[in-house]
């Protein structure tokens, strides 16, 4: 049997030296333009490095060892530059593979930080969803942690999914924004509720986690108050939660339902919206919008219930963590409602 000659390691070949030289020139060129620190130029540089490696992998069949050697040599050549770890170089390769050169996405990815891009490469598997999150990040200025929260909660599957009558009750430019503002379902997994919870328990739980609640509602929501009194015909009525939305320039009435949606819920909300428009709304505000958060809903029933209502209303479900009951070993260690109330009364005395 004829002995095969030993295969030369790729980083000892003329082709590898050519690759290293080509990437060095790209880095130097970017530095000479004083643009490496500028995000768009940095993203462009990373794409070009990744694409260059991809082309060499195709023609020379190089693999993981090449990337490791390349990372070491680039770090040696540019000791003051971060970003040339083997892991980050592999991200560059994946990045260039996901976003072809001719893709319009190239213009979008350059507008968000590299850390955001690597998060999306790790977490999101289809290009359309990636583009959606990039656009939302640009529009809303999401930090990396906020982007991670929205990706993990599947926001792209929930945004603009509520049943609404906005197209009929709001001007088109306002209705589109209002529709994009709502989601379905809302994710309140920071709440742990009993299987048979009531509206007060849900209300209390959301306000006890007001920062997480506002984060889930989305950008632009400003909390006004709970159980806001509306006096109509010498009778008092109370809305569960009242918000003001800074982009919509509208009050948002939120009603919480610990049960399935019924048509009478829409009628009640219609009444509250009329009252808020008459009593609280400033003449420069846009029409008040209602959001019914229900444990469950029948989509067809919800659509029928909103069909002839002339006030803008959205209907969504919500998700929480439900438990049958508290574990026995915790019951004795938790204070009762009466004990909590006594403690507050003692503090106020």
C-alpha positions, 0 to 999 in steps of 0.5 A: 500500500502506497504511503500518502504524503503528510498533509500540510497544515493550512496555516503553513501554506502560501494560501494561508499567508495570503489570507492573513495578509489580506485581512491585515490590509482590511484592518489597516485600511479601516483604521486609516479611515479612523472608522473602526470605532464607529459601529457601522464600519466595525460591522462592515469590517467583521462582515468582510473578515467573515466573508473572506474566511468563507471564500477560503473555506470553500476553495481550500477546505480549511476548518476550525484550526485555521480560525484558531490560528488566524485569531492568534495571528490577528491578536499578535498583529493588532494587540490593542484591538478587541474582537479577534478571539476564535469565538468572535471570528466564528461569529463573523463567519456565521454573520457573513453567511446569514447576511449575503452581500446584496442583502438590504439587511446589510444596511440594518445590521450596521445600525446596531452594536455587534453584541446585539448581532451576535445575540440574534445569531445565537437566538433567532433562526430565521432571517425575517425574524432577525430583521424584525428584531433589528428594526425594533432595536433601531426604532426603540433603542433597545439595550442588549438585555432588553433585546434578550428579554424580547427575544426570549419572550417571542415578541415577534410572534405576539406583537400586533396580534390583539383583536382590535377595531382600530382600523374603523375607530382611529385615523389610519396613521394612528391606528397602525401605531396603536395596533403595533403597540398591543400584543397577544398574549401578554407575558406576565410570567413574573407573576405566580397566581393561584389557579382560581385567582381574582381580578384584585389578585392580578391587579395587585400582582402587576403593580407589585411588579410595575417595572416588569409590567411596564416593560412587557407593555412596551415603550411609551407607556406611562403609569397614571394610576389604579382604580381611577374614579370617574363620576358619571351621573352622580355615580362613581365608577373605577377603571382598573389601571390608567396609562398615558402613551407618549407616542400615541398621545392617548390615555390607555384604559386597561381592564383586567379580567380573571376569566374568559372574555364576554361581550359585556366586557366590551360594553363596559370598556366602551363606557369607560372610554367615553367617560375618560374622553369627557372627563380626563382627555385634553383637547390636544390628546388623541382618542382614549384607547381601551385594552381588555386583558382576559384570561382567555378569549374566543377570537370570533366572539371578540371580533363580533363584540367590537364590530359595532363599537365606535371606541378603539378597543383591543382584546388580548389574553395574558399568561402567568405562572399558575399553581394549584396551591402553596406548598405545605412547607411554605404556608407556615413561613409566609405572613397572612394578609392580616399580618401584612395589613397590621404591619402597614398599620403599625408603620403608619401610626 
